[in-house]
Amino acid sequence: MTVDGLGLVLGHGVSRFDPRADRPNSPGPGKRRLHNMCPTVVTTKAGGPVLAVGATCGRRIVSAVANILAYRLGEGRALEAAVKAPRVHTEGDLTLTADAGYPGVDALRAAGYTFTTGAVGSLNATEREAKTGNVNSAAR
C-alpha cells in the first residue's frame, strides 16, 4: 500500500504501538505510531549538506540522533566528542534509559524521572567542514 502522490510504502509496524491504554504510543483515532527510522541530513541555508547522521538500535534510534544533534549543533561540540558523549532515551514517560556517565541524573531523579542504564543506540555521523571542505566522521 502506498500514500497517494508521495510514493511512500506503508510498513507493517503496527506492532510498535503500545498495547496499554493512555500511553504516548497507544493506538487511537488520529494517532501515528512511533517510528524508529531517522536518517538525518543537516544542510546549510543554501541547501548544501554539512552533516549526515544515522543510527541503529530500533526504538532508540530517534533518541540517539536527537542527542547527537543537540551536542553537535546545540552545544557546538566537535563531531567525535558529540558522538562519544553519553546519551539518554525516553519513550514519552518518566522512565529514562541512559548511558553510564550521563550528566544531570540526580537533578532528573529529583524531578521524578527513574533511570535504567543501557545502550542508547549505535551511531555513525559524517560532516563536511564549511570553511575547509574537509570531511570528518565518527562512530559509536
DSSP file (Angstrom, degrees, kcal/mol; ACC not computed):
  #  RESIDUE AA STRUCTURE BP1 BP2  ACC     N-H-->O    O-->H-N    N-H-->O    O-->H-N    TCO  KAPPA ALPHA  PHI   PSI    X-CA   Y-CA   Z-CA
    1    1 A M              0   0    0      0, 0.0     9,-2.6     0, 0.0     2,-0.3   0.000 360.0 360.0 360.0 138.1    0.0    0.0    0.0
    2    2 A T  B     -A    9   0A   0      7,-0.2     2,-0.6     0, 0.0     7,-0.2  -0.835 360.0-107.1-123.7 163.1    1.3    3.5   -0.8
    3    3 A V    >>  -     0   0    0      5,-1.7     3,-2.1    -2,-0.3     4,-1.6  -0.811  47.3-109.8 -88.8 119.9    0.4    7.0    0.1
    4    4 A D  T 34 S+     0   0    0     -2,-0.6    -1,-0.1     1,-0.3     4,-0.0  -0.213  97.8   5.9 -52.8 130.8   -1.2    8.7   -3.0
    5    5 A G  T 34 S+     0   0    0      1,-0.1    -1,-0.3     2,-0.0    -2,-0.0   0.257 123.4  67.5  82.6 -12.3    1.1   11.3   -4.5
    6    6 A L  T <4 S-     0   0    0     -3,-2.1    -2,-0.2     2,-0.1     3,-0.1   0.664  86.2-138.1-111.7 -23.1    4.1   10.6   -2.3
    7    7 A G     <  +     0   0    0     -4,-1.6     2,-0.4     1,-0.3    -3,-0.1   0.658  48.9 150.5  73.3  14.2    5.2    7.1   -3.3
    8    8 A L        -     0   0    0     -5,-0.5    -5,-1.7     1,-0.0     2,-0.6  -0.653  42.0-138.3 -82.8 134.1    5.8    6.1    0.3
    9    9 A V  B     -A    2   0A   0     -2,-0.4     2,-0.3    -7,-0.2    -7,-0.2  -0.809  19.4-129.3 -91.3 126.2    5.3    2.4    1.0
   10   10 A L        -     0   0    0     -9,-2.6     2,-0.1    -2,-0.6    -1,-0.0  -0.555  25.1-140.3 -76.6 138.0    3.4    1.9    4.3
   11   11 A G        -     0   0    0     -2,-0.3     3,-0.1     1,-0.1    -1,-0.1  -0.179  18.1-113.9 -90.7-176.0    5.1   -0.6    6.7
   12   12 A H    >   +     0   0    0      1,-0.1     3,-0.8    -2,-0.1     2,-0.3  -0.030  68.9 128.3-105.9  27.5    3.8   -3.2    8.9
   13   13 A G  G >   +     0   0    0      1,-0.2     3,-2.3     2,-0.1     4,-0.2   0.089  22.7 117.1 -80.9  25.2    4.8   -1.5   12.2
   14   14 A V  G >   +     0   0    0      1,-0.3     3,-2.0    -2,-0.3    -1,-0.2   0.811  68.7  70.7 -59.3 -25.9    1.5   -1.7   14.0
   15   15 A S  G <  S+     0   0    0     -3,-0.8    -1,-0.3     1,-0.3    -2,-0.1   0.663  84.2  70.0 -64.2 -13.9    3.4   -3.8   16.5
   16   16 A R  G <  S+     0   0    0     -3,-2.3    18,-0.3    18,-0.1    -1,-0.3   0.588  75.8  99.9 -83.0  -9.0    5.2   -0.7   17.5
   17   17 A F  S <  S-     0   0    0     -3,-2.0     9,-0.2    -4,-0.2    16,-0.1  -0.478  84.1-115.6 -67.8 149.0    2.1    0.7   19.1
   18   18 A D        -     0   0    0      7,-3.0     5,-0.2     1,-0.1    -2,-0.1  -0.797  18.3-150.1 -85.6 119.9    2.0    0.3   22.9
   19   19 A P  S    S+     0   0    0      0, 0.0     2,-0.2     0, 0.0    -1,-0.1   0.658  70.1  95.8 -69.7 -13.0   -0.9   -2.0   23.7
   20   20 A R  S >  S-     0   0    0      1,-0.1     3,-0.7     2,-0.0    -2,-0.1  -0.572  82.2-112.6 -79.1 140.6   -1.5   -0.4   27.1
   21   21 A A  T 3  S+     0   0    0     -2,-0.2    -1,-0.1     1,-0.2     4,-0.1  -0.304  90.5  18.9 -70.6 153.3   -4.2    2.3   27.2
   22   22 A D  T 3  S+     0   0    0      1,-0.2    -1,-0.2     5,-0.2    -2,-0.0   0.773  88.5 130.1  60.8  32.8   -3.4    6.0   27.8
   23   23 A R  S X  S-     0   0    0     -3,-0.7     3,-2.0    -5,-0.2    -1,-0.2  -0.785  73.3-107.1-109.0 158.6    0.3    5.8   26.9
   24   24 A P  T 3  S+     0   0    0      0, 0.0    68,-0.1     0, 0.0    -2,-0.1   0.810 121.5  37.2 -55.7 -30.0    2.1    8.2   24.5
   25   25 A N  T 3  S+     0   0    0     66,-0.2    -7,-3.0    -5,-0.1     9,-0.2   0.075  86.3 128.6-111.7  23.9    2.3    5.4   21.8
   26   26 A S    <   -     0   0    0     -3,-2.0    -5,-0.1    -9,-0.2     2,-0.0  -0.539  65.6-105.8 -74.5 144.1   -1.1    3.7   22.5
   27   27 A P        +     0   0    0      0, 0.0    -5,-0.2     0, 0.0    -4,-0.1  -0.357  57.7 134.8 -69.0 152.1   -3.3    3.2   19.4
   28   28 A G    >   -     0   0    0      3,-0.2     3,-1.9    -2,-0.0     2,-0.0  -0.951  58.2 -50.6 178.6 169.5   -6.2    5.5   18.9
   29   29 A P  T 3  S+     0   0    0      0, 0.0     3,-0.1     0, 0.0     0, 0.0  -0.313 121.3   2.0 -58.5 130.3   -8.1    7.6   16.4
   30   30 A G  T 3  S+     0   0    0      1,-0.2     2,-0.3    -2,-0.0     0, 0.0   0.487  99.6 131.0  74.7   3.5   -5.8   10.1   14.5
   31   31 A K    <   -     0   0    0     -3,-1.9     2,-0.4    -6,-0.0    -1,-0.2  -0.628  46.7-146.1 -91.3 148.9   -2.7    8.8   16.3
   32   32 A R        -     0   0    0     -2,-0.3     3,-0.1    -3,-0.1     2,-0.1  -0.894  22.2-115.9-109.8 142.8    0.5    7.9   14.5
   33   33 A R        -     0   0    0     -2,-0.4   -16,-0.1     1,-0.1    -7,-0.1  -0.365  37.9 -89.8 -75.3 156.6    2.7    5.1   15.7
   34   34 A L        -     0   0    0    -18,-0.3     2,-0.4    -9,-0.2    -1,-0.1  -0.368  43.0-146.5 -58.3 140.3    6.2    5.7   16.9
   35   35 A H        -     0   0    0     -3,-0.1    27,-0.2    24,-0.1    -1,-0.0  -0.932  11.1-161.1-116.1 140.0    8.7    5.4   14.0
   36   36 A N        +     0   0    0     -2,-0.4     2,-0.4    25,-0.1    25,-0.2   0.252  62.9  87.3-108.0  14.3   12.2    4.0   14.5
   37   37 A M        +     0   0    0     24,-0.1    -2,-0.1     1,-0.1    19,-0.1  -0.926  38.0 159.4-113.5 141.6   14.0    5.3   11.4
   38   38 A C        +     0   0    0     -2,-0.4     2,-0.2    17,-0.2    15,-0.1  -0.152   6.8 174.8-154.7  48.7   15.6    8.7   11.4
   39   39 A P        -     0   0    0      0, 0.0     2,-0.4     0, 0.0    15,-0.2  -0.464  24.5-162.6 -61.6 130.2   18.2    9.2    8.7
   40   40 A T  E     -B   53   0B   0     13,-2.5    13,-2.8    -2,-0.2     2,-0.5  -0.959  22.6-176.0-128.0 131.8   19.1   12.8    9.1
   41   41 A V  E     -B   52   0B   0     -2,-0.4     2,-0.5    11,-0.2    11,-0.2  -0.993  13.5-155.3-123.8 123.4   20.9   15.3    6.8
   42   42 A V  E     -B   51   0B   0      9,-3.4     8,-3.1    -2,-0.5     9,-1.6  -0.837  18.2-170.3 -96.9 132.6   21.6   18.8    8.0
   43   43 A T  E     -B   49   0B   0     -2,-0.5     2,-0.1     6,-0.3     5,-0.1  -0.784  23.1-109.0-120.7 163.8   22.0   21.4    5.3
   44   44 A T    >   -     0   0    0      4,-2.6     3,-1.7    -2,-0.3    -1,-0.1  -0.312  45.4 -96.8 -76.5 171.4   23.2   25.0    5.1
   45   45 A K  T 3  S+     0   0    0      1,-0.3    -1,-0.1     2,-0.1    -2,-0.0   0.810 129.6  56.0 -60.1 -28.3   20.6   27.7    4.3
   46   46 A A  T 3  S-     0   0    0      2,-0.1    -1,-0.3     1,-0.0    -3,-0.0   0.555 124.0-106.9 -81.1  -7.8   21.7   27.4    0.7
   47   47 A G  S <  S+     0   0    0     -3,-1.7    -2,-0.1     1,-0.3    -1,-0.0   0.438  71.1 140.0 100.8  -0.6   20.8   23.7    0.8
   48   48 A G        -     0   0    0      1,-0.1    -4,-2.6    -5,-0.1    -1,-0.3  -0.580  56.2-111.8 -79.0 139.0   24.3   22.1    0.8
   49   49 A P  E     +B   43   0B   0      0, 0.0    -6,-0.3     0, 0.0     3,-0.1  -0.451  42.5 161.9 -70.8 138.4   24.8   19.1    3.1
   50   50 A V  E     +     0   0B   0     -8,-3.1    78,-2.2     1,-0.3     2,-0.3   0.559  64.7  24.6-125.3 -22.6   27.0   19.6    6.1
   51   51 A L  E     -BC  42 127B   0     -9,-1.6    -9,-3.4    76,-0.2     2,-0.4  -0.981  54.5-171.5-150.3 132.2   26.2   16.7    8.4
   52   52 A A  E     -BC  41 126B   0     74,-3.0    74,-2.4    -2,-0.3     2,-0.4  -0.993  11.8-177.0-125.2 133.5   24.7   13.2    8.0
   53   53 A V  E     +BC  40 125B   0    -13,-2.8   -13,-2.5    -2,-0.4     2,-0.3  -0.990   7.5 166.7-133.4 136.9   23.6   11.1   10.9
   54   54 A G  E     - C   0 124B   0     70,-2.4    70,-2.9    -2,-0.4     2,-0.3  -0.989   9.1-174.5-145.9 152.0   22.3    7.5   11.1
   55   55 A A  E     - C   0 123B   0     -2,-0.3     2,-0.3    68,-0.2    68,-0.2  -0.916  15.5-145.5-142.6 165.7   21.8    5.0   13.9
   56   56 A T  E     + C   0 122B   0     66,-2.5    66,-1.4    -2,-0.3     8,-0.1  -0.857  55.3  96.0-122.3 163.1   20.8    1.5   14.8
   57   57 A C  S >  S-     0   0    0     -2,-0.3     3,-2.2    64,-0.2    -1,-0.1   0.600  75.6-117.3 126.2  32.3   19.0    0.2   18.0
   58   58 A G  G >  S+     0   0    0      1,-0.3     3,-1.8     2,-0.2     4,-0.3  -0.208  95.9  12.0  55.9-122.6   15.3    0.0   17.0
   59   59 A R  G 3  S+     0   0    0      1,-0.3     4,-0.4     2,-0.1    -1,-0.3   0.613 124.7  63.5 -67.1 -11.8   13.1    2.3   19.0
   60   60 A R  G <> S+     0   0    0     -3,-2.2     4,-2.3     1,-0.2    -1,-0.3   0.460  76.2  91.4 -91.4  -1.4   16.2    4.2   20.4
   61   61 A I  H <> S+     0   0    0     -3,-1.8     4,-2.5     1,-0.2     5,-0.2   0.936  84.5  49.6 -59.2 -49.8   17.3    5.5   17.0
   62   62 A V  H  > S+     0   0    0     -4,-0.3     4,-2.5    -3,-0.2    -1,-0.2   0.905 112.2  48.4 -61.0 -42.3   15.4    8.7   17.2
   63   63 A S  H  > S+     0   0    0     -4,-0.4     4,-2.6     2,-0.2    -1,-0.2   0.917 110.4  51.6 -62.7 -43.3   16.8    9.5   20.7
   64   64 A A  H  X S+     0   0    0     -4,-2.3     4,-2.0     1,-0.2    -2,-0.2   0.925 112.4  45.3 -60.8 -45.0   20.3    8.7   19.6
   65   65 A V  H  X S+     0   0    0     -4,-2.5     4,-2.4     1,-0.2    -1,-0.2   0.917 112.5  51.0 -65.7 -43.2   20.1   11.0   16.6
   66   66 A A  H  X S+     0   0    0     -4,-2.5     4,-2.3    -5,-0.2    -2,-0.2   0.895 108.5  52.8 -61.9 -40.1   18.5   13.8   18.7
   67   67 A N  H  X S+     0   0    0     -4,-2.6     4,-2.4     2,-0.2    -1,-0.2   0.934 110.6  46.6 -60.2 -46.3   21.3   13.5   21.3
   68   68 A I  H  X S+     0   0    0     -4,-2.0     4,-3.2     1,-0.2     5,-0.3   0.913 111.6  50.5 -65.4 -42.5   24.0   13.9   18.7
   69   69 A L  H  X>S+     0   0    0     -4,-2.4     4,-2.1     1,-0.2     5,-1.3   0.895 111.2  49.5 -62.4 -39.0   22.3   16.9   17.0
   70   70 A A  I  <>S+     0   0    0     -4,-2.3     5,-1.7     3,-0.2     4,-0.4   0.926 115.6  42.8 -65.1 -44.2   21.9   18.6   20.4
   71   71 A Y  I  <5S+     0   0    0     -4,-2.4     6,-2.3     3,-0.2     5,-0.2   0.934 123.7  35.5 -67.0 -46.2   25.6   18.0   21.3
   72   72 A R  I  <5S+     0   0    0     -4,-3.2     4,-0.4     4,-0.2    -3,-0.2   0.964 133.4  21.8 -75.8 -53.1   27.0   18.9   17.8
   73   73 A L  I  <5S+     0   0    0     -4,-2.1    -3,-0.2    -5,-0.3    -2,-0.1   0.873 130.1  41.1 -86.7 -38.7   24.7   21.7   16.7
   74   74 A G  I   <S+     0   0    0     -5,-1.3    -3,-0.2    -4,-0.4    -4,-0.1   0.922 130.8  23.6 -76.5 -44.8   23.3   22.9   20.1
   75   75 A E  S   <S-     0   0    0     -5,-1.7    -3,-0.2    -4,-0.2    -4,-0.1   0.612  97.9-127.6 -98.0 -14.6   26.4   22.8   22.2
   76   76 A G        +     0   0    0     -4,-0.4    -4,-0.2    -6,-0.3    -3,-0.1   0.718  47.1 163.7  76.6  20.1   29.0   23.1   19.4
   77   77 A R        -     0   0    0     -6,-2.3    -1,-0.2     1,-0.1    -2,-0.1  -0.351  47.7 -95.2 -67.3 153.2   31.0   20.0   20.4
   78   78 A A     >  -     0   0    0      1,-0.1     4,-2.6     4,-0.0     5,-0.2  -0.324  40.6-107.7 -61.9 153.6   33.4   18.5   17.9
   79   79 A L  H  > S+     0   0    0      1,-0.2     4,-2.4     2,-0.2     5,-0.2   0.910 118.0  47.3 -54.9 -49.7   31.8   15.7   15.9
   80   80 A E  H  > S+     0   0    0      1,-0.2     4,-2.1     2,-0.2    -1,-0.2   0.903 113.2  49.0 -62.4 -40.6   33.8   12.9   17.6
   81   81 A A  H  > S+     0   0    0      1,-0.2     4,-1.1     2,-0.2    -1,-0.2   0.892 111.3  50.4 -65.0 -39.0   33.1   14.3   21.1
   82   82 A A  H  < S+     0   0    0     -4,-2.6     3,-0.3     1,-0.2    -2,-0.2   0.908 112.3  46.3 -64.7 -42.2   29.4   14.6   20.3
   83   83 A V  H  < S+     0   0    0     -4,-2.4    -2,-0.2     1,-0.2    -1,-0.2   0.860 115.5  45.4 -70.3 -35.6   29.2   11.0   19.0
   84   84 A K  H  < S+     0   0    0     -4,-2.1    -1,-0.2    -5,-0.2    -2,-0.2   0.596  90.0 107.7 -85.2 -10.7   31.1    9.6   22.0
   85   85 A A  S  < S-     0   0    0     -4,-1.1    17,-0.1    -3,-0.3   -14,-0.0  -0.290  83.5 -90.0 -67.5 151.7   29.1   11.6   24.7
   86   86 A P        -     0   0    0      0, 0.0     2,-0.3     0, 0.0    -1,-0.1  -0.305  47.0-152.5 -61.5 145.8   26.6    9.8   26.9
   87   87 A R        -     0   0    0     -3,-0.1    12,-2.6    13,-0.1     2,-0.3  -0.782   7.5-149.4-120.8 162.2   23.1    9.6   25.6
   88   88 A V  E     -E   98   0C   0     -2,-0.3     2,-0.4    10,-0.2    10,-0.2  -0.973   8.3-161.6-132.2 147.6   19.6    9.4   27.0
   89   89 A H  E     +E   97   0C   0      8,-2.8     8,-2.4    -2,-0.3     2,-0.3  -0.980  10.5 172.5-131.0 140.6   16.4    7.7   25.7
   90   90 A T  E     -E   96   0C   0     -2,-0.4     6,-0.1     6,-0.2   -27,-0.1  -0.979  27.1-155.4-139.8 155.6   12.8    8.1   26.5
   91   91 A E  S    S-     0   0    0      4,-0.5   -66,-0.2    -2,-0.3     3,-0.1  -0.015  72.6 -77.5-117.1  27.6    9.5    6.9   25.1
   92   92 A G  S    S+     0   0    0      1,-0.3     2,-0.2     3,-0.1     4,-0.1   0.499 105.0  89.1  96.5   5.4    7.5    9.7   26.5
   93   93 A D  S    S-     0   0    0      2,-0.3    -1,-0.3   -70,-0.1    -2,-0.0  -0.442  93.5 -86.6-117.4-163.0    7.1    8.7   30.1
   94   94 A L  S    S+     0   0    0     -2,-0.2    20,-2.8    -3,-0.1     2,-0.6   0.276  96.1  97.0 -93.3  11.9    9.2    9.3   33.2
   95   95 A T  E     - f   0 114C   0     18,-0.2    -4,-0.5    20,-0.0     2,-0.4  -0.902  54.7-173.1-102.8 123.3   11.4    6.3   32.7
   96   96 A L  E     -Ef  90 115C   0     18,-3.2    20,-2.1    -2,-0.6     2,-0.5  -0.892  17.3-151.0-115.2 144.2   14.7    7.1   31.0
   97   97 A T  E     +Ef  89 116C   0     -8,-2.4    -8,-2.8    -2,-0.4     2,-0.4  -0.969  27.2 179.8-109.7 128.1   17.5    4.8   29.7
   98   98 A A  E     -Ef  88 117C   0     18,-2.6    20,-1.5    -2,-0.5   -10,-0.2  -0.954  31.1-113.4-132.5 147.8   20.9    6.4   29.9
   99   99 A D    >   -     0   0    0    -12,-2.6     3,-1.6    -2,-0.4    20,-0.1  -0.418  55.3 -85.8 -65.2 151.8   24.4    5.6   29.0
  100  100 A A  T 3  S+     0   0    0      1,-0.2    -1,-0.1    -2,-0.1   -13,-0.1  -0.380 118.3  29.2 -56.9 137.6   26.7    5.3   32.1
  101  101 A G  T 3  S+     0   0    0      1,-0.3    -1,-0.2    -3,-0.1    -2,-0.1   0.528  77.3 158.9  87.7   6.1   28.0    8.8   32.9
  102  102 A Y    X   -     0   0    0     -3,-1.6     3,-0.7   -15,-0.1    -1,-0.3  -0.470  41.4-121.8 -63.8 130.0   25.0   10.7   31.5
  103  103 A P  T 3  S+     0   0    0      0, 0.0    -1,-0.1     0, 0.0     0, 0.0  -0.342  84.7  27.5 -75.8 153.4   25.1   14.1   33.2
  104  104 A G  T 3>  +     0   0    0     -2,-0.1     4,-2.2     3,-0.1     5,-0.2   0.619  69.4 137.4  80.1  13.6   22.3   15.6   35.4
  105  105 A V  H <> S+     0   0    0     -3,-0.7     4,-2.7     1,-0.2     5,-0.2   0.905  71.5  52.4 -60.5 -42.2   20.9   12.2   36.5
  106  106 A D  H  > S+     0   0    0      1,-0.2     4,-2.2     2,-0.2    -1,-0.2   0.910 110.2  47.5 -62.3 -42.5   20.5   13.5   40.1
  107  107 A A  H  > S+     0   0    0      2,-0.2     4,-1.1     1,-0.2    -1,-0.2   0.885 113.1  48.7 -65.8 -38.4   18.5   16.6   39.0
  108  108 A L  H  <>S+     0   0    0     -4,-2.2     5,-2.3     2,-0.2    -2,-0.2   0.882 110.2  51.0 -70.0 -37.5   16.3   14.5   36.7
  109  109 A R  H ><5S+     0   0    0     -4,-2.7     3,-1.9     1,-0.2    -2,-0.2   0.919 107.5  53.6 -62.1 -42.4   15.6   12.0   39.5
  110  110 A A  H 3<5S+     0   0    0     -4,-2.2    -1,-0.2     1,-0.3    -2,-0.2   0.787 104.7  56.1 -62.5 -26.8   14.7   14.9   41.8
  111  111 A A  T 3<5S-     0   0    0     -4,-1.1    -1,-0.3    -5,-0.1    -2,-0.2   0.448 131.3 -92.9 -85.5  -0.6   12.2   15.9   39.1
  112  112 A G  T < 5S+     0   0    0     -3,-1.9    -3,-0.2     1,-0.3     2,-0.2   0.467  80.2 134.7 108.0   2.0   10.5   12.5   39.2
  113  113 A Y      < -     0   0    0     -5,-2.3     2,-0.3    -6,-0.1    -1,-0.3  -0.550  40.3-149.3 -82.9 149.4   12.4   10.5   36.5
  114  114 A T  E     -f   95   0C   0    -20,-2.8   -18,-3.2    -2,-0.2     2,-0.4  -0.880  15.0-145.6-113.3 153.3   13.6    7.0   37.0
  115  115 A F  E     -f   96   0C   0     -2,-0.3     2,-0.3   -20,-0.2   -18,-0.2  -0.913  19.1-177.4-124.5 144.2   16.7    5.6   35.3
  116  116 A T  E     -f   97   0C   0    -20,-2.1   -18,-2.6    -2,-0.4     2,-0.5  -0.943  29.0-126.6-123.5 154.0   17.9    2.4   33.8
  117  117 A T  E     +f   98   0C   0     -2,-0.3     2,-0.3   -20,-0.2   -18,-0.2  -0.865  51.5 117.0-102.0 133.6   21.4    2.0   32.3
  118  118 A G        -     0   0    0    -20,-1.5     2,-0.1    -2,-0.5    -2,-0.1  -0.976  64.7 -58.6-178.3 171.7   21.7    0.7   28.8
  119  119 A A        -     0   0    0     -2,-0.3     3,-0.1     1,-0.1   -59,-0.0  -0.411  32.6-164.3 -68.0 137.9   22.7    1.3   25.3
  120  120 A V        -     0   0    0      1,-0.4   -56,-0.1    -2,-0.1    -1,-0.1   0.053  59.9 -61.3-111.6  23.2   21.0    4.2   23.6
  121  121 A G        -     0   0    0     19,-0.1     2,-0.5   -57,-0.1    -1,-0.4  -0.107  43.5 -99.8 116.7 149.7   22.0    3.3   20.0
  122  122 A S  E     -C   56   0B   0    -66,-1.4   -66,-2.5    -3,-0.1     2,-0.4  -0.895  47.8-167.7-100.9 131.7   24.9    2.8   17.8
  123  123 A L  E     -C   55   0B   0     -2,-0.5    17,-2.4   -68,-0.2     2,-0.4  -0.937  21.6-166.6-133.6 145.1   25.5    5.8   15.6
  124  124 A N  E     +CD  54 139B   0    -70,-2.9   -70,-2.4    -2,-0.4     2,-0.3  -0.986  14.9 179.1-124.7 139.4   27.5    6.9   12.6
  125  125 A A  E     -CD  53 138B   0     13,-2.5    13,-2.3    -2,-0.4     2,-0.4  -0.999   9.3-173.6-142.0 144.2   28.0   10.6   11.6
  126  126 A T  E     -CD  52 137B   0    -74,-2.4   -74,-3.0    -2,-0.3     2,-0.3  -0.999   9.4-177.7-135.6 136.6   29.8   12.3    8.8
  127  127 A E  E     -CD  51 136B   0      9,-2.8     9,-2.5    -2,-0.4     2,-0.5  -0.959  21.2-142.0-135.1 155.1   30.3   16.0    8.3
  128  128 A R  E     - D   0 135B   0    -78,-2.2     2,-0.3    -2,-0.3     7,-0.2  -0.973  27.4-127.0-113.5 123.2   31.8   18.4    5.8
  129  129 A E     >  -     0   0    0      5,-3.0     4,-2.5    -2,-0.5     5,-0.1  -0.548  12.9-145.7 -71.0 127.2   33.6   21.4    7.3
  130  130 A A  T  4 S+     0   0    0     -2,-0.3    -1,-0.1     1,-0.2   -80,-0.0   0.878  93.7  44.3 -62.9 -40.6   32.2   24.6    5.6
  131  131 A K  T  4 S+     0   0    0      1,-0.1    -1,-0.2     3,-0.0    -2,-0.0   0.889 130.0  19.8 -74.1 -40.8   35.5   26.5    5.7
  132  132 A T  T  4 S-     0   0    0      2,-0.1    -2,-0.2     0, 0.0    -1,-0.1   0.689  88.9-130.1-105.9 -22.0   37.9   23.8    4.5
  133  133 A G     <  +     0   0    0     -4,-2.5    -3,-0.1     1,-0.3    -2,-0.0   0.436  55.8 149.8  81.2  -1.4   35.7   21.2    2.8
  134  134 A N        -     0   0    0     -6,-0.1    -5,-3.0    -5,-0.1     2,-0.5  -0.316  41.7-134.7 -63.6 148.3   37.4   18.5    4.9
  135  135 A V  E     -D  128   0B   0     -7,-0.2     2,-0.3    -3,-0.1    -7,-0.2  -0.927  22.9-176.1-110.6 129.4   35.2   15.5    5.7
  136  136 A N  E     -D  127   0B   0     -9,-2.5    -9,-2.8    -2,-0.5     2,-0.3  -0.893   0.1-175.0-118.8 150.5   35.2   14.1    9.3
  137  137 A S  E     -D  126   0B   0     -2,-0.3     2,-0.3   -11,-0.2   -11,-0.2  -0.985   4.6-178.9-143.1 156.8   33.4   11.0   10.5
  138  138 A A  E     -D  125   0B   0    -13,-2.3   -13,-2.5    -2,-0.3     2,-0.3  -0.987   3.5-170.3-151.3 153.3   32.8    9.3   13.9
  139  139 A A  E      D  124   0B   0     -2,-0.3   -15,-0.2   -15,-0.2    -2,-0.0  -0.995 360.0 360.0-146.4 148.7   31.0    6.2   15.1
  140  140 A R              0   0    0    -17,-2.4   -16,-0.2    -2,-0.3    -1,-0.1   0.209 360.0 360.0-157.6 360.0   30.0    4.6   18.4
